[in-house]
Amino acid sequence: MSKDDKLPLSNPERADNSEESVKCPSCGMMIGLGYEDEAMIMCPVCEEQIPTDEVNTFYASNEDY
């Protein structure tokens, strides 16, 4: 692969099984956003309300390993 074929750091290549997730600032649980477009989500572990517009989203694997 040549240097010209690489994606920029702002748009890295993702795995096929990656999903949009946020990390709970209290307990660290990764919460998948799925296809919902909500302003607030609730952590299923510690039940903290997390505003989705104030946290960084990650594209992480949905495999548990």
Buried (B, 14 or more C-beta within 10 A) or exposed (E): EEEEEEEEEEEEEEEEEBBBBBBBEEEEBEBEBEEEEEEEBEBEEEEEEBEBEEBEEEEBBEEEE
